[in-house]
Each structure stands twice: as structure tokens, then as C-alpha cells.
């Protein structure tokens, strides 16, 4: 159980931060950059959830997104845990294949409710979908940051897969949300020429 009694420790005043194993790295380290991007994606998702809950209340979709928010905290813990093996244990949170498979099932279930795309779509539509697009693009940025970190340190391959599927899922959710709120905004190539 996490217990936070003191929010500031002053240990980061030298520009470093602690990892799960107690080692310290620069706050400019690519691993920490990826953790920050994951946190930002989670925050954007939280805002989108507020909009969805205001529109719909507590639905299965909202519950699934809350699950994802929790998974994103697990993902941050995974990335903050150095190591060469990525098996979860009582002391190490790791993203596992079942979490990636859950996202794939969720993508398939949401996609079954939509007609096939005939054009690229522009980010926007309803407020909830527009904010979900923000969460989607930040998730994609987090994935790029994690891939960059993985070129220098060992990163759980399931963590990278999770972020890849997450941005795909959020894209499908944007379409699903807009399907009941006026539809997607389609890209018109060269439409302003």
C-alpha cells in the first residue's frame, strides 16, 4: 500500500529523481521523460472522463477508462523499475500480456459498433471526443518517448505494446463518442484550395 505523508522531500532539488530500486537519475533522463508523458496522458484521459461522466454518468465505457487510468499508474511504476527481466512480483509492477489483450478486445468491441472509415477524421466533434483526441495524441507521444528510452535502457516490451494499443483504443473511442454526438469531422483533402 502506498502511504504519502510528506509531499516534498527536497531530494530532487539537485535535478535527480529516485527510481523504484532506490537509484537516482537525472530529471532529463529519457526514462523519466517517458514516465512524465504517461502521467500527462493519464491526466488528459481524466479530463475526458469528467466530460463523459457529465454526459453519460457511470457507464461500462467510463469503468473501462478508469481501469486504463489505473493501468497507466502501473505502467509508470513498470518504467520506473530498472531491470532486465519483466516478470511481475509482489515488489515489482509490470505490464503483462493480459493488459494488452484486454485493450485489443476493447478495440474490437468498440469497432464493431462503428461503420468503416471512408476518410481520415479531424480531431474534434464533441467536447468529450476532442479531449479524448488529446489523450490519444499524448499517449502516442508517450509511446515515442518510451521507445526512445528503450534504445538506452531495458524497457518491458509489454509496456510499449500497451501504449501502442492504448492510442489505437482512444482513437476508436473518439469515433464511438462522436457517433452519438453528431458524427466525426471528416478530412477533405485540399478542401481549402
Legacy VTK file of the C-alpha trace (Angstrom):
# vtk DataFile Version 3.0
C-alpha trace
ASCII
DATASET POLYDATA
POINTS 193 float
0.000 0.000 0.000
1.212 3.476 -0.845
1.323 5.943 2.016
2.290 9.556 1.330
2.659 11.647 4.436
5.073 14.179 3.029
4.724 15.570 -0.454
8.068 17.312 -0.737
11.360 15.697 0.231
13.937 18.078 -1.245
15.825 15.056 -2.625
15.095 16.217 -6.166
16.498 19.686 -5.653
19.738 18.555 -7.311
17.901 17.719 -10.553
17.605 13.986 -9.913
14.751 11.695 -9.008
14.547 8.255 -7.467
13.564 5.069 -9.243
11.782 2.139 -7.594
15.071 0.367 -6.786
16.407 3.451 -4.977
18.808 4.501 -7.731
18.696 8.124 -8.865
18.610 9.509 -12.395
18.579 12.963 -13.920
15.176 14.540 -14.362
16.179 14.974 -18.013
16.666 11.206 -18.481
14.630 9.653 -21.302
13.144 7.104 -18.896
11.787 9.900 -16.728
10.595 11.775 -19.812
8.522 8.700 -20.760
7.095 8.480 -17.229
6.086 12.138 -17.441
4.384 11.600 -20.806
2.478 8.617 -19.369
1.341 10.808 -16.464
0.266 13.536 -18.881
-1.727 11.019 -20.948
-3.427 9.847 -17.760
-4.298 13.429 -16.829
-5.769 14.130 -20.277
-7.748 10.912 -20.018
-9.029 12.023 -16.611
-10.364 15.241 -18.114
-12.044 13.346 -20.958
-13.611 11.071 -18.346
-15.044 14.068 -16.493
-16.748 15.155 -19.713
-18.052 11.655 -20.444
-19.381 11.209 -16.913
-21.152 14.564 -17.145
-22.833 13.405 -20.368
-23.496 9.763 -19.559
-22.928 9.045 -15.875
-21.331 5.779 -14.774
-21.284 3.500 -17.827
-19.250 0.445 -18.822
-17.186 2.750 -21.026
-16.361 5.003 -18.068
-15.484 1.969 -15.926
-13.154 0.691 -18.660
-11.418 4.050 -18.865
-10.954 4.092 -15.088
-9.305 0.691 -15.448
-6.973 2.200 -18.043
-6.115 5.069 -15.706
-5.087 2.536 -13.084
-3.096 0.598 -15.701
-1.278 3.820 -16.602
-0.118 4.147 -12.993
1.073 0.526 -13.193
2.831 1.423 -16.446
4.617 4.350 -14.806
5.744 2.056 -11.979
6.936 -0.508 -14.531
9.033 2.067 -16.391
10.407 3.388 -13.076
11.629 -0.097 -12.146
15.027 -0.861 -13.680
15.751 -4.464 -14.568
16.472 -6.994 -17.234
13.504 -9.268 -16.524
9.939 -8.114 -16.647
8.023 -10.715 -14.682
5.696 -9.106 -12.150
6.197 -9.868 -8.478
4.967 -8.654 -5.126
7.657 -5.971 -5.270
7.597 -5.113 -8.987
4.607 -3.924 -11.004
4.891 -4.892 -14.646
2.527 -4.533 -17.558
1.544 -8.036 -18.655
0.170 -9.548 -21.858
-3.357 -9.789 -20.384
-3.498 -5.993 -20.066
-2.575 -5.612 -23.743
-5.090 -8.330 -24.699
-7.832 -6.516 -22.751
-7.180 -3.380 -24.813
-7.291 -5.383 -28.042
-10.665 -6.874 -27.043
-11.948 -3.413 -26.146
-10.818 -2.061 -29.534
-12.584 -4.893 -31.342
-15.801 -4.452 -29.325
-15.893 -0.689 -29.921
-15.019 -1.035 -33.606
-17.915 -3.462 -34.153
-20.289 -0.610 -33.294
-18.856 1.697 -35.977
-19.103 1.875 -39.719
-15.797 1.571 -41.598
-13.816 4.753 -42.120
-14.058 6.301 -45.573
-11.751 9.230 -44.808
-9.285 10.343 -42.196
-11.012 12.226 -39.406
-10.096 15.534 -37.852
-9.678 15.704 -34.085
-12.804 17.217 -32.594
-16.522 16.773 -32.696
-17.984 16.745 -29.216
-16.112 18.114 -26.206
-15.585 14.606 -24.825
-14.234 13.323 -28.149
-11.989 16.365 -28.597
-10.466 15.777 -25.164
-10.163 12.054 -25.891
-8.207 13.006 -29.037
-5.850 14.956 -26.755
-5.397 11.861 -24.576
-4.822 9.795 -27.735
-2.097 12.060 -29.110
-0.385 12.348 -25.728
-0.474 8.543 -25.447
1.214 8.325 -28.829
3.853 10.820 -27.645
4.368 8.713 -24.511
4.899 5.688 -26.731
7.566 7.536 -28.733
9.282 8.619 -25.513
9.235 5.058 -24.207
10.666 3.695 -27.467
13.453 6.307 -27.254
14.207 5.267 -23.663
14.228 1.598 -24.723
17.146 2.345 -27.040
19.250 3.149 -23.952
17.859 1.022 -21.104
15.868 -2.179 -20.797
12.139 -1.482 -21.035
9.371 -4.059 -20.738
8.192 -4.845 -24.305
4.632 -5.230 -22.966
4.782 -1.611 -21.792
5.476 -0.408 -25.335
2.738 -2.643 -26.735
0.295 -1.336 -24.123
0.853 2.282 -25.164
0.576 1.369 -28.830
-2.802 -0.313 -28.263
-3.956 2.461 -25.944
-3.653 5.178 -28.567
-5.476 2.909 -31.036
-8.254 2.322 -28.493
-8.614 6.013 -27.739
-8.920 6.721 -31.475
-11.757 4.214 -31.775
-13.380 5.706 -28.660
-13.281 9.172 -30.220
-15.280 7.785 -33.116
-17.639 5.926 -30.795
-18.258 9.039 -28.698
-18.892 11.175 -31.779
-21.235 8.549 -33.252
-23.866 9.616 -30.710
-22.966 13.304 -30.827
-23.187 14.395 -34.444
-20.550 12.190 -36.060
-16.902 12.535 -36.949
-15.468 15.538 -38.753
-14.024 14.183 -41.970
-10.841 15.404 -43.585
-11.404 16.886 -47.041
-8.024 16.690 -48.830
-7.229 20.056 -50.387
-10.609 21.346 -49.181
-9.425 24.918 -48.728
-7.641 25.366 -52.061
LINES 1 194
193 0 1 2 3 4 5 6 7 8 9 10 11 12 13 14 15 16 17 18 19 20 21 22 23 24 25 26 27 28 29 30 31 32 33 34 35 36 37 38 39 40 41 42 43 44 45 46 47 48 49 50 51 52 53 54 55 56 57 58 59 60 61 62 63 64 65 66 67 68 69 70 71 72 73 74 75 76 77 78 79 80 81 82 83 84 85 86 87 88 89 90 91 92 93 94 95 96 97 98 99 100 101 102 103 104 105 106 107 108 109 110 111 112 113 114 115 116 117 118 119 120 121 122 123 124 125 126 127 128 129 130 131 132 133 134 135 136 137 138 139 140 141 142 143 144 145 146 147 148 149 150 151 152 153 154 155 156 157 158 159 160 161 162 163 164 165 166 167 168 169 170 171 172 173 174 175 176 177 178 179 180 181 182 183 184 185 186 187 188 189 190 191 192
